[in-house]
Amino acid sequence: MFHERTSYVPKPGRFDAVLALRHRACAVRREIGLAGGEVYVEAGAGGGPQVHWECRFANSAEQAADLAARAASPAFAAVRDEMHHLIDGFERRLYARAAAPGAVLRDVVTEGHPVAPQERRFVSDGRDLAGFLHLPPGAGPFACMVINHGSGIHQGTTELCRPGVMALLASWGIASFLPHRRGYGNSPGRPWREDVSADYGTETYDAQLARRLQDEAGDVIAARDFVAGLDLVDAAHIGVMGSSFGGTVTLLAAARCPRFRCAVEFAGAAMNWERAPGLRRVMLDAAAALSQPVFFIQAANDYSTAPTRELAASLEGSGKVVESRVFPAFGISHDEGHFFYREGPLVWGGAVRRFLERWL
């Protein structure tokens, strides 16, 4: 990743003119097919003595091609000539990101890189299950998140891999692997509703659901061990995340498998917390058994935010690394709030990135 920064020292009284012309230069860049970049001024009341422009590039070759396009544009040359009459000083610098020793996350330019994961097969409990592996551009090995779907990836579906979350992780330099647990998507096995056949809210339903999700958590652990054996995955930096049923199995798998570095749990049991006390107890026990950092997340208009609030509260004073956050409402309905993980990466991305920077 490269950042180009140009700085302009306006002649006395010409600050506003330099700022306006730099914005015009950005417009010309867009007209000739280049990224506009961003304009900055010195912080403080009334602006400041300098104007700055910045743009980022995937590599030095991309920046060199950008320079050549500027040089070939008469419109950009005219702006540049006008700028010379307004400034007393000019400087251009090119910066390359220097990652901290041991840093796992990094900014990656993913424009033009397809978010088209490869289907891979792995074995869990004697079953040949499907999973979808997406790698960021560049050289590995990469840190990896095992990302867990909810109950909606039914067998025969064409909605297979949750590419929006994969794209976000790739932009941070993180690989992702989405396993289809037993009975979902492209994986064999009984669909969950065949194993959880009792009426919703009954004691039998509660017991069946808890047992089924514990079994599915074993598939998540098997997925983790599969990706740990891949050359392009850094086995020392594998985390786990997911939402709804995927949030529940994220928590259960992390509790059973300390080889996961950290866990990000969205909306686990949001539709079952109050109606399934047995599952609630299983999840509280799993939280107590965690050995790695965990982040509980929901939107305020989910079906219930009690899972996030009560799971986090149960760990207060335990000495464990626990973060929790109920974001403002996402959409209008409970369904929209419940799909916050899948639809809202632009909202939750910053908080999750900060967590992963520290703990993945």
QUIQUIRA-V518711 format. One record per residue. N is the residue number from 0. RES is the residue in one small letter. PHI is phi in radians with two decimals (* if undefined). PSI is psi in whole degrees, -180 to 180 (NA if undefined). D_CENTER is the distance of its C-alpha to the mean C-alpha in Angstrom with 2 decimals. Layout:
BEGIN
N_RES_PHI_PSI_D_CENTER, N_RES_PHI_PSI_D_CENTER
END
This chain:
BEGIN
0_m_*_129_18.74, 1_f_-2.14_142_21.82, 2_h_-2.09_125_22.58, 3_e_-1.70_134_26.00, 4_r_-2.28_124_27.61, 5_t_-1.98_141_31.00, 6_s_-2.21_141_33.07, 7_y_-2.22_129_36.18, 8_v_-1.81_106_39.00, 9_p_-1.20_150_40.87, 10_k_-1.11_158_44.64, 11_p_-0.92_130_46.07, 12_g_1.38_2_45.50, 13_r_-1.93_14_43.21, 14_f_-0.99_-50_39.78, 15_d_-1.10_-37_39.15, 16_a_-1.17_-40_40.41, 17_v_-1.13_-43_38.14, 18_l_-1.08_-45_35.07, 19_a_-1.12_-39_36.10, 20_l_-1.24_-35_36.81, 21_r_-1.13_-39_33.48, 22_h_-1.13_-38_31.81, 23_r_-1.13_-39_34.26, 24_a_-1.05_-38_33.31, 25_c_-1.10_-40_29.66, 26_a_-1.11_-41_31.09, 27_v_-1.10_-41_33.19, 28_r_-0.98_-46_30.25, 29_r_-1.11_-37_28.55, 30_e_-1.13_-31_31.94, 31_i_-1.70_12_32.23, 32_g_1.58_16_28.77, 33_l_-1.82_162_26.91, 34_a_-1.16_141_23.91, 35_g_-1.20_-33_25.40, 36_g_1.37_-174_23.75, 37_e_-2.27_143_23.93, 38_v_-1.88_138_27.10, 39_y_-2.26_153_27.57, 40_v_-2.19_163_30.70, 41_e_-1.06_139_31.81, 42_a_-1.22_152_30.84, 43_g_2.18_163_33.79, 44_a_-1.08_136_36.30, 45_g_1.31_20_37.70, 46_g_1.35_-147_35.23, 47_g_-2.87_-178_36.27, 48_p_-1.37_-14_38.19, 49_q_-2.21_152_35.48, 50_v_-2.05_139_33.08, 51_h_-2.23_148_30.07, 52_w_-2.23_140_27.98, 53_e_-2.35_147_24.75, 54_c_-2.61_147_22.86, 55_r_-1.93_152_20.39, 56_f_-2.38_151_21.02, 57_a_-1.17_-33_19.55, 58_n_-2.80_176_22.82, 59_s_-1.19_-31_26.40, 60_a_-1.15_-39_27.73, 61_e_-1.14_-39_25.57, 62_q_-1.19_-38_26.83, 63_a_-1.14_-39_30.36, 64_a_-1.14_-36_30.22, 65_d_-1.11_-45_29.16, 66_l_-1.04_-42_32.15, 67_a_-1.13_-39_34.41, 68_a_-1.15_-37_33.41, 69_r_-1.11_-45_34.26, 70_a_-1.12_-29_37.55, 71_a_-1.50_-3_38.47, 72_s_-1.75_115_38.01, 73_p_-1.05_-36_41.21, 74_a_-1.13_-42_39.36, 75_f_-1.22_-36_37.10, 76_a_-1.08_-37_40.20, 77_a_-1.15_-41_42.00, 78_v_-1.12_-42_39.33, 79_r_-1.08_-43_39.35, 80_d_-1.10_-41_43.16, 81_e_-1.11_-38_43.16, 82_m_-1.09_-35_40.74, 83_h_-1.02_-30_43.19, 84_h_-1.42_-9_45.76, 85_l_-1.87_-10_43.53, 86_i_-2.16_154_42.25, 87_d_-1.74_-14_43.87, 88_g_-2.76_150_41.08, 89_f_-2.54_143_38.09, 90_e_-2.55_138_35.65, 91_r_-2.10_132_32.89, 92_r_-2.31_149_30.54, 93_l_-2.12_125_27.83, 94_y_-2.00_138_25.26, 95_a_-1.89_137_23.20, 96_r_-1.13_131_20.32, 97_a_-1.87_100_21.71, 98_a_-1.17_142_19.08, 99_a_-1.14_147_20.29, 100_p_-0.96_130_21.96, 101_g_1.44_0_19.75, 102_a_-1.15_138_16.46, 103_v_-1.73_-41_13.66, 104_l_-1.56_151_10.93, 105_r_-2.72_155_12.26, 106_d_-1.31_131_11.95, 107_v_-2.22_132_12.51, 108_v_-1.41_114_14.28, 109_t_-1.84_0_13.21, 110_e_-1.03_130_15.89, 111_g_1.50_-5_18.32, 112_h_-1.69_118_16.30, 113_p_-1.14_140_16.32, 114_v_-1.68_76_13.44, 115_a_-2.33_83_16.13, 116_p_-1.15_159_15.55, 117_q_-1.60_137_18.74, 118_e_-1.36_130_20.23, 119_r_-2.21_153_21.35, 120_r_-1.91_142_23.69, 121_f_-2.47_162_23.84, 122_v_-1.88_133_26.39, 123_s_-2.46_124_26.14, 124_d_0.91_41_29.32, 125_g_1.41_1_31.31, 126_r_-1.80_142_29.15, 127_d_-1.59_100_27.75, 128_l_-1.76_158_24.27, 129_a_-1.67_150_21.84, 130_g_-2.60_162_18.29, 131_f_-2.18_119_16.04, 132_l_-1.85_127_14.86, 133_h_-2.17_130_12.75, 134_l_-1.97_141_13.24, 135_p_-1.19_162_12.27, 136_p_-1.16_155_15.46, 137_g_1.84_-175_17.72, 138_a_-1.59_137_19.37, 139_g_-1.57_-167_18.07, 140_p_-1.31_155_18.04, 141_f_-1.95_147_14.28, 142_a_-1.06_158_12.51, 143_c_-2.48_143_11.10, 144_m_-1.97_128_9.31, 145_v_-1.43_117_11.66, 146_i_-1.93_134_10.13, 147_n_-2.02_125_12.98, 148_h_-1.31_165_14.38, 149_g_-1.52_-155_16.83, 150_s_-1.43_-6_20.48, 151_g_-1.49_-7_20.38, 152_i_-1.50_83_19.97, 153_h_-1.44_161_23.74, 154_q_-1.08_132_25.84, 155_g_1.60_-3_26.65, 156_t_-1.20_155_23.67, 157_t_-1.78_-1_22.40, 158_e_-1.63_96_18.90, 159_l_-1.82_-35_17.70, 160_c_-2.31_3_14.16, 161_r_0.91_58_11.52, 162_p_-1.14_-24_10.73, 163_g_-1.09_-44_8.60, 164_v_-1.20_-39_5.55, 165_m_-1.04_-42_7.03, 166_a_-1.11_-41_7.49, 167_l_-1.09_-48_4.30, 168_l_-1.07_-41_4.14, 169_a_-1.07_-36_7.76, 170_s_-1.18_-15_8.01, 171_w_-1.74_6_7.45, 172_g_1.40_22_9.99, 173_i_-1.94_131_8.53, 174_a_-1.32_163_10.28, 175_s_-2.47_149_9.69, 176_f_-2.38_119_12.68, 177_l_-1.85_104_13.32, 178_p_-1.41_139_16.85, 179_h_-1.50_109_19.24, 180_r_-1.19_169_21.08, 181_r_-0.90_131_24.84, 182_g_1.43_10_26.17, 183_y_-2.13_153_23.10, 184_g_0.88_-122_22.41, 185_n_-1.64_14_23.96, 186_s_-1.84_143_24.89, 187_p_-1.28_167_28.42, 188_g_2.18_171_29.48, 189_r_-1.35_130_30.51, 190_p_-0.98_152_28.21, 191_w_-1.04_-33_27.26, 192_r_-1.26_-16_29.78, 193_e_-1.36_-31_32.56, 194_d_-1.48_-24_31.90, 195_v_-2.02_77_31.35, 196_s_-1.70_-11_34.37, 197_a_-1.27_165_35.78, 198_d_-1.15_140_35.67, 199_y_-0.96_134_32.63, 200_g_1.58_-7_33.29, 201_t_-1.48_164_36.09, 202_e_-1.08_-37_36.41, 203_t_-1.15_-43_36.39, 204_y_-0.98_-46_33.16, 205_d_-1.00_-50_31.61, 206_a_-1.14_-42_32.91, 207_q_-1.13_-42_31.97, 208_l_-1.17_-44_28.35, 209_a_-1.05_-43_27.92, 210_r_-1.13_-44_29.52, 211_r_-1.09_-45_27.48, 212_l_-1.22_-31_24.08, 213_q_-1.10_-42_25.39, 214_d_-1.11_-43_26.30, 215_e_-1.12_-33_22.89, 216_a_-1.06_-32_21.35, 217_g_-1.10_-34_23.62, 218_d_-1.14_-36_21.99, 219_v_-1.14_-40_18.56, 220_i_-1.14_-41_20.40, 221_a_-1.09_-37_22.10, 222_a_-1.12_-41_18.89, 223_r_-1.05_-46_17.78, 224_d_-1.19_-30_21.25, 225_f_-1.13_-51_21.20, 226_v_-1.20_-27_18.22, 227_a_-1.09_-23_19.70, 228_g_-1.58_2_22.70, 229_l_-1.52_140_21.16, 230_d_-1.08_-34_22.20, 231_l_-1.57_8_18.94, 232_v_-2.01_135_16.94, 233_d_-1.46_104_17.56, 234_a_-1.10_-19_18.95, 235_a_-1.44_-7_18.96, 236_h_-2.36_71_15.19, 237_i_-2.12_124_13.86, 238_g_-2.01_-177_11.93, 239_v_-2.49_141_11.63, 240_m_-2.68_160_9.81, 241_g_3.00_176_11.01, 242_s_-2.35_151_12.91, 243_s_1.09_-127_16.68, 244_f_-0.96_-36_18.58, 245_g_-1.15_-30_15.34, 246_g_-1.22_-42_14.85, 247_t_-1.07_-48_18.48, 248_v_-1.22_-26_18.44, 249_t_-1.04_-49_15.46, 250_l_-1.13_-46_17.82, 251_l_-1.13_-41_20.88, 252_a_-1.18_-43_19.66, 253_a_-1.08_-39_18.46, 254_a_-1.12_-35_21.88, 255_r_-1.53_-16_23.73, 256_c_-2.30_91_21.92, 257_p_-1.15_-6_21.68, 258_r_-1.24_-18_20.44, 259_f_-1.22_129_16.86, 260_r_-1.24_-35_15.87, 261_c_-2.85_169_13.90, 262_a_-2.43_140_12.71, 263_v_-2.15_113_10.42, 264_e_-2.00_111_12.71, 265_f_-1.74_121_12.46, 266_a_1.02_28_15.95, 267_g_-1.08_128_17.77, 268_a_1.12_23_21.37, 269_a_-1.06_-29_21.08, 270_m_-1.68_0_23.74, 271_n_-2.26_-10_25.81, 272_w_-0.95_-51_25.86, 273_e_-1.34_-22_29.20, 274_r_-1.79_-4_30.79, 275_a_-2.34_76_29.99, 276_p_-1.10_-30_31.22, 277_g_-1.14_-46_31.29, 278_l_-1.10_-40_27.59, 279_r_-1.01_-43_26.98, 280_r_-1.14_-41_29.10, 281_v_-1.03_-42_27.33, 282_m_-1.24_-39_23.96, 283_l_-1.12_-40_25.66, 284_d_-1.14_-39_27.30, 285_a_-1.11_-43_24.08, 286_a_-1.03_-41_22.58, 287_a_-1.13_-27_25.84, 288_a_-1.54_-6_25.55, 289_l_-1.06_142_22.15, 290_s_-2.00_-8_22.51, 291_q_-2.04_163_18.95, 292_p_-1.07_148_16.81, 293_v_-2.41_147_15.20, 294_f_-2.23_117_13.24, 295_f_-1.71_131_14.58, 296_i_-2.43_139_13.13, 297_q_-2.64_165_14.91, 298_a_-1.64_150_16.13, 299_a_-1.10_-26_19.80, 300_n_-1.74_21_21.14, 301_d_-1.14_170_19.92, 302_y_-1.00_-40_22.98, 303_s_-2.70_135_23.23, 304_t_-1.69_4_21.34, 305_a_-1.02_-37_23.77, 306_p_-0.99_-48_21.53, 307_t_-1.11_-47_19.15, 308_r_-1.14_-45_22.22, 309_e_-1.39_-35_24.49, 310_l_-1.12_-45_22.31, 311_a_-1.13_-43_21.43, 312_a_-1.10_-33_25.11, 313_s_-1.15_-19_26.36, 314_l_-1.79_1_24.93, 315_e_-1.06_133_26.40, 316_g_1.38_4_28.81, 317_s_-1.47_-15_27.72, 318_g_1.46_-3_26.53, 319_k_-1.38_156_23.17, 320_v_-1.47_110_19.94, 321_v_-2.33_128_18.63, 322_e_-2.13_149_16.43, 323_s_-2.59_149_16.44, 324_r_-2.74_127_15.82, 325_v_-1.77_110_17.15, 326_f_-1.31_158_15.80, 327_p_-1.00_164_18.48, 328_a_-0.91_141_19.30, 329_f_-2.07_102_17.06, 330_g_1.49_-163_19.73, 331_i_-1.95_-42_23.20, 332_s_-1.58_168_23.56, 333_h_-1.10_-37_22.47, 334_d_-1.06_-45_20.88, 335_e_-1.10_-41_18.69, 336_g_-1.12_-36_17.69, 337_h_-1.23_-27_17.09, 338_f_-1.59_21_14.70, 339_f_-0.96_-42_12.46, 340_y_-1.03_-49_9.47, 341_r_-1.31_-38_10.16, 342_e_-1.75_-14_11.49, 343_g_-2.02_31_10.02, 344_p_-0.98_-31_6.44, 345_l_-1.13_-23_8.80, 346_v_-1.55_-49_10.31, 347_w_-1.58_-9_8.15, 348_g_-1.00_-44_5.40, 349_g_-1.08_-43_8.29, 350_a_-1.17_-42_9.43, 351_v_-1.21_-38_6.71, 352_r_-1.06_-44_6.63, 353_r_-1.06_-39_10.36, 354_f_-1.12_-47_10.63, 355_l_-1.18_-35_9.20, 356_e_-1.02_-33_11.34, 357_r_-1.51_-36_14.18, 358_w_-2.04_-17_14.07, 359_l_-1.38_NA_12.37
END
